[in-house]
Structures are given as C-alpha cells and as structure tokens.
Amino acid sequence: KKFFGYLHQTGCQRAKDQQLQYLDRQHLDCTQTMGKAFIERFRLTYKGCSGADMQYEETCISPAQWVECASEGGKCKCPQGVVRFGDKSRYAPSKEVAESIDCNVNV
C-alpha cells in the first residue's frame, strides 16, 4: 500500500541545555493537513531556529488517497469523511465532514 506524507515542525522553543524528557508537553500533531495521519518519525533539530532554540520535525504519513470530490463552488458529499480544499500545490488544513461541505476558499 502506498503512503502519502509530509513534514511538520512544532515551532522553535528554548531547548539547548534543558531537560527534554517531557515529550508529552510538545505539540507533535499529524492531523492538521491530511486528516487522520500518523507520526512515522520525529527528530529534534536546530533547522529554522536560532540561538538555544530547537524544534521537533516530524514526518507524518497517511494511507489516505485523496480524490477530487467537487469543483470549486460545488458541494462535496463525503459522509463521515475528511476533506481538504486546494489547487494541487497548496491545501488548507483538512476537515472532518458529517454529510457534505461546500467547496470554496471559506472551507
């Protein structure tokens, strides 16, 4: 089965020379872009930060396969599903849908 993935960063926080055993206090989250995704791996990195700040970079994966549900201005019927609005290069965070949702930039 093919998996789809993306990188997510938590944001820079003071980490150098700090006690970092409390991973549960970090915001590792793979649900914002692809719906129900999973953390494949994560690492603490200086990338994108300065000074004593570091951030977690996580690789999120999902077995979901995105299909076009409706054109812009239409209505997507996707009971109990997850949808996202975008243009094949940029997407808004995914949303859970009870029955249907309008397909537009306000989603």
C-alpha positions in Angstrom: 0.0 0.0 0.0 1.3 3.5 -0.9 1.5 6.1 1.9 1.4 9.8 1.5 3.4 12.0 3.7 4.6 15.5 4.6 6.9 17.2 7.1 5.6 19.2 10.0 7.6 21.4 12.5 6.5 22.3 16.0 8.0 25.8 16.2 11.2 26.9 17.8 11.5 26.8 21.6 14.4 27.0 24.0 15.8 23.5 24.2 19.6 23.6 24.4 20.8 22.6 27.9 17.2 22.0 29.0 15.7 18.8 30.4 13.7 17.4 27.4 12.3 14.2 28.9 8.7 15.6 28.7 7.8 14.8 25.1 4.1 14.8 26.1 4.4 18.6 26.5 5.5 19.1 22.9 2.9 19.6 20.2 3.6 16.8 17.8 0.5 16.7 15.6 -0.2 15.0 12.2 -3.9 15.6 12.0 -4.0 19.2 10.6 -3.1 18.6 6.9 -4.1 15.1 5.9 -6.8 14.2 8.4 -6.1 11.0 10.3 -2.3 10.7 9.8 0.4 9.0 11.8 3.8 10.1 13.0 6.3 8.0 11.1 9.4 9.5 12.8 10.5 12.7 14.6 13.7 14.4 15.5 14.9 17.5 17.4 16.7 19.9 15.1 18.1 23.4 15.0 16.9 23.8 11.5 14.9 27.1 11.1 15.8 28.2 14.7 18.4 30.4 16.2 20.5 30.6 19.4 19.5 28.0 22.0 16.1 27.3 20.3 15.3 24.0 18.6 12.1 22.4 17.2 10.8 19.0 16.6 10.4 18.0 12.9 8.1 15.1 12.3 7.3 13.1 9.3 3.6 12.4 9.0 2.1 9.7 6.8 -1.3 8.6 5.9 -2.7 5.7 3.9 -5.4 8.0 2.7 -5.8 8.6 -1.0 -7.2 12.0 -2.0 -9.7 12.1 -4.8 -11.5 15.1 -6.2 -14.9 15.4 -4.7 -16.2 18.6 -6.2 -15.0 21.6 -8.3 -14.7 25.0 -6.6 -18.2 26.4 -5.9 -19.7 22.9 -5.8 -20.8 20.7 -2.9 -18.7 17.7 -1.7 -20.8 14.8 -0.3 -18.5 12.8 1.8 -20.4 11.3 4.8 -18.1 10.7 7.8 -15.1 11.6 5.7 -12.2 14.0 5.7 -11.8 16.7 3.0 -9.3 19.4 2.1 -9.5 22.4 -0.2 -6.6 23.2 -2.5 -5.2 23.5 -6.0 -2.8 20.5 -6.3 0.1 22.5 -4.9 -1.3 24.2 -1.8 -4.0 22.9 0.6 -5.9 24.2 3.5 -5.9 22.0 6.7 -8.2 19.0 6.3 -11.6 18.9 7.9 -13.9 16.2 9.1 -17.3 16.2 7.4 -20.6 14.8 8.8 -22.5 14.7 5.5 -21.5 17.4 2.9 -19.5 20.6 2.7 -19.3 23.5 0.2 -16.1 23.5 -1.9 -14.8 27.1 -1.6 -12.0 29.2 -0.1 -14.1 29.7 3.1 -13.9 25.9 4.0 
